[in-house]
Amino acid sequence: MAVHSKTSETLTVVDAYYQAGVQKRLTDFAPYLHPDFITTAPNYLPWGGVHHGGAFFRDQVLPNLPDVLDFGRFSYDVFFADGEKAVALCNFGLTGRDDMIKISEHWTVRNGLAIDIWVAYFEPQALLDSLKIDHGLKNLAV
């Protein structure tokens, strides 16, 4: 398979995730998950840490993420791929709040299946407030 077609396949698979969210059918993304899919997210989130196995993302993340992230206010800042790797710098609304959050999601796709996702959140305080998590980030003495 040529690099161009791998890149195109990667873009298609990753975009399917975001479009499923926008269409309020995020769980429909499950068939794109490799059984050994790895999820890596910041430890301060309920779904944070490193999780091995597509079942975690399918059963814990996909059905619950719309409770936190409003895909109806989703947009890409940047979305690109090179071969099996993709990066999506995205804006999401927070469900039930006016706040927006920026998230950088790094994907690997192989043979039409998502192999892993690594996620970084920029300025997560609004998200932590939404989740009612207090890590003292607002009260740090300088």
Phi, psi and chi 1 to 4 in degrees:
 res  aa     phi    psi   chi1   chi2   chi3   chi4
   1 MET       -  129.7 -177.9 -178.9  -88.5      -
   2 ALA   -70.2  155.8      -      -      -      -
   3 VAL   -57.1  -41.0  171.6      -      -      -
   4 HIS   -59.2  -44.2  176.3   70.1      -      -
   5 SER   -71.9  -31.2   58.8      -      -      -
   6 LYS   -64.8  -43.4  -80.0 -174.3 -177.3  178.7
   7 THR   -61.1  -45.2  -62.1      -      -      -
   8 SER   -61.6  -43.9  178.4      -      -      -
   9 GLU   -61.8  -42.9  176.2 -177.2   68.2      -
  10 THR   -61.1  -47.2  -62.3      -      -      -
  11 LEU   -59.9  -41.4  -71.7  168.9      -      -
  12 THR   -63.6  -46.6  -62.2      -      -      -
  13 VAL   -65.2  -47.5  169.9      -      -      -
  14 VAL   -66.4  -43.2  173.0      -      -      -
  15 ASP   -62.5  -31.1 -172.6   54.9      -      -
  16 ALA   -59.0  -35.0      -      -      -      -
  17 TYR   -62.5  -52.0  166.6   75.8      -      -
  18 TYR   -67.3  -39.1  -60.1  107.8      -      -
  19 GLN   -67.5  -35.8  -63.6  -47.7  -48.3      -
  20 ALA   -62.1  -38.8      -      -      -      -
  21 GLY   -65.8  -45.8      -      -      -      -
  22 VAL   -59.3  -38.0  167.5      -      -      -
  23 GLN   -85.7    9.7  -63.9  167.7    9.4      -
  24 LYS    58.3   38.3  -60.3 -172.8 -175.1  -48.8
  25 ARG  -140.2   47.8   50.9  174.5 -168.1   77.4
  26 LEU   -56.8  -35.1 -164.3   54.4      -      -
  27 THR   -64.7  -17.4   55.7      -      -      -
  28 ASP   -67.5  -10.6  -73.0   -1.4      -      -
  29 PHE   -76.6  -15.5 -177.0   72.9      -      -
  30 ALA   -50.0  -40.4      -      -      -      -
  31 PRO   -63.2  -16.1  -23.8   34.1      -      -
  32 TYR   -83.2   -4.9  -71.8  101.0      -      -
  33 LEU   -88.5  127.0  -64.3  170.6      -      -
  34 HIS   -67.6  144.0 -171.8  -80.5      -      -
  35 PRO   -55.5  -29.2  -22.4   30.0      -      -
  36 ASP   -99.3   21.6  -62.6  -35.0      -      -
  37 PHE   -51.3  137.7 -176.3   79.1      -      -
  38 ILE  -114.6  128.0  -61.0  170.7      -      -
  39 THR  -107.3  127.4  -54.3      -      -      -
  40 THR  -128.4  119.1  -54.0      -      -      -
  41 ALA  -140.9  161.2      -      -      -      -
  42 PRO   -56.4  139.2  -24.6   34.6      -      -
  43 ASN   -61.6  -23.0  -73.2  -31.9      -      -
  44 TYR   -75.1   -5.0   53.6   76.7      -      -
  45 LEU   -97.8  152.2  -62.6  171.6      -      -
  46 PRO   -58.0  -30.4  -22.7   30.5      -      -
  47 TRP  -100.0   13.1   56.6   88.9      -      -
  48 GLY   -75.5  170.4      -      -      -      -
  49 GLY   100.8 -168.7      -      -      -      -
  50 VAL  -107.0  124.0  177.9      -      -      -
  51 HIS  -124.0  123.5  -58.8  -85.0      -      -
  52 HIS   -96.8  133.1  -64.9  -91.9      -      -
  53 GLY   111.0  130.1      -      -      -      -
  54 GLY   -60.9  -24.9      -      -      -      -
  55 ALA   -61.6  -36.5      -      -      -      -
  56 PHE   -61.6  -51.2  171.8   79.1      -      -
  57 PHE   -63.8  -42.3 -160.3   78.2      -      -
  58 ARG   -65.0  -44.8 -179.0 -167.4   66.5 -133.2
  59 ASP   -93.4  -28.2  -61.0  -20.0      -      -
  60 GLN  -105.2  -38.5  -59.3  -61.4  -43.8      -
  61 VAL   -90.1  -56.6  177.3      -      -      -
  62 LEU   -54.7  -47.0  -65.9  178.5      -      -
  63 PRO   -74.4  -21.1   18.2  -22.4      -      -
  64 ASN  -103.7  -20.0  -63.3  -50.0      -      -
  65 LEU   -59.2  -37.8 -154.6   51.8      -      -
  66 PRO   -63.5  -17.0  -25.6   36.1      -      -
  67 ASP   -70.3  -18.8  -66.4  -18.7      -      -
  68 VAL  -114.2  -46.1  179.8      -      -      -
  69 LEU  -106.1  128.9  -61.5 -180.0      -      -
  70 ASP   -91.1   96.6  178.5   -1.9      -      -
  71 PHE   -66.8  -15.7  -80.3   80.4      -      -
  72 GLY   -66.2  -18.9      -      -      -      -
  73 ARG  -115.4   30.8  -66.4 -174.4  -73.4  149.0
  74 PHE   -81.3  142.7  161.2   83.4      -      -
  75 SER  -154.3  152.5   65.0      -      -      -
  76 TYR   -86.5  137.5  -70.9  118.7      -      -
  77 ASP   -87.7  -47.6  -92.8   -0.9      -      -
  78 VAL  -145.2  139.1  176.8      -      -      -
  79 PHE  -146.0  114.6  178.9   41.0      -      -
  80 PHE  -148.1  162.5   63.4   90.2      -      -
  81 ALA  -142.2  155.5      -      -      -      -
  82 ASP  -140.5  106.1 -176.1   13.0      -      -
  83 GLY    64.2 -122.8      -      -      -      -
  84 GLU   -85.4   -7.8  -62.3  178.4  -23.8      -
  85 LYS  -103.0  139.8  -60.1  -71.5 -173.4  176.4
  86 ALA  -137.1  148.8      -      -      -      -
  87 VAL  -128.9  129.4  175.0      -      -      -
  88 ALA  -123.3  114.1      -      -      -      -
  89 LEU   -97.1  112.5 -177.9   59.1      -      -
  90 CYS  -122.8  155.5  -50.6      -      -      -
  91 ASN  -112.0  134.4  -58.5  -65.1      -      -
  92 PHE  -130.8  143.5  -74.4   93.5      -      -
  93 GLY   -78.0  156.2      -      -      -      -
  94 LEU   -96.6  128.1  -65.5  179.1      -      -
  95 THR   -56.7  127.9  -59.2      -      -      -
  96 GLY    79.2    7.3      -      -      -      -
  97 ARG  -136.6  161.0  -60.1  173.7   64.3  108.6
  98 ASP   -81.7  -15.0  -68.1  -25.3      -      -
  99 ASP   -65.2  151.6  -61.7  -65.9      -      -
 100 MET  -119.2  155.7  -62.7  -70.9  -67.6      -
 101 ILE  -136.8  147.9 -172.1  165.6      -      -
 102 LYS  -104.5  131.8 -170.1  171.9  -64.3  -69.9
 103 ILE  -130.7  133.7  -55.8  173.7      -      -
 104 SER  -105.2  119.0 -177.1      -      -      -
 105 GLU  -118.6  127.0  -60.9 -172.8  -33.0      -
 106 HIS  -114.6  121.3  -56.8 -115.2      -      -
 107 TRP  -116.9  153.6  -64.1   80.1      -      -
 108 THR  -124.1  132.2  -55.4      -      -      -
 109 VAL  -127.0  132.0  173.9      -      -      -
 110 ARG  -138.4  129.4 -169.0  169.8  -59.8  131.7
 111 ASN    52.6   41.5  -61.0  -38.9      -      -
 112 GLY    80.1    5.1      -      -      -      -
 113 LEU  -123.5  141.4  -64.8  176.3      -      -
 114 ALA   -72.9  126.2      -      -      -      -
 115 ILE   -94.4  -39.4  -58.2  -64.9      -      -
 116 ASP  -160.8  164.1   61.0   39.1      -      -
 117 ILE  -139.1  136.3 -174.7  172.8      -      -
 118 TRP  -122.7  127.1  178.8   90.5      -      -
 119 VAL  -122.8  135.1 -176.0      -      -      -
 120 ALA  -125.9  137.3      -      -      -      -
 121 TYR  -109.2  131.0  -67.5   75.8      -      -
 122 PHE   -98.1  128.5 -179.3   72.0      -      -
 123 GLU    52.2   66.4  -62.7  -66.1  -14.5      -
 124 PRO   -80.0    3.4   33.0  -38.4      -      -
 125 GLN   -56.7  -41.9 -169.5   59.2   56.9      -
 126 ALA   -62.0  -38.4      -      -      -      -
 127 LEU   -65.1  -45.0  175.0   63.3      -      -
 128 LEU   -62.3  -39.6  -63.0  174.7      -      -
 129 ASP   -62.2  -42.0  -68.8  -12.7      -      -
 130 SER   -62.6  -37.4 -178.6      -      -      -
 131 LEU   -85.0   -2.6  -66.5  167.8      -      -
 132 LYS    60.6   42.8  -62.2  177.7 -179.9   31.4
 133 ILE  -109.0  125.4  -63.0  173.9      -      -
 134 ASP  -115.1  109.9  179.9   11.8      -      -
 135 HIS  -106.3   15.0  -71.3  -76.5      -      -
 136 GLY    70.2   15.5      -      -      -      -
 137 LEU   -66.1  -30.4  -63.5  177.2      -      -
 138 LYS   -79.7  -20.1  -69.9 -168.5  -84.2 -170.9
 139 ASN  -111.0   23.4  -59.3  -42.4      -      -
 140 LEU   -70.5  130.3  -68.9  177.1      -      -
 141 ALA   -78.9  139.8      -      -      -      -
 142 VAL  -107.1      - -173.6      -      -      -
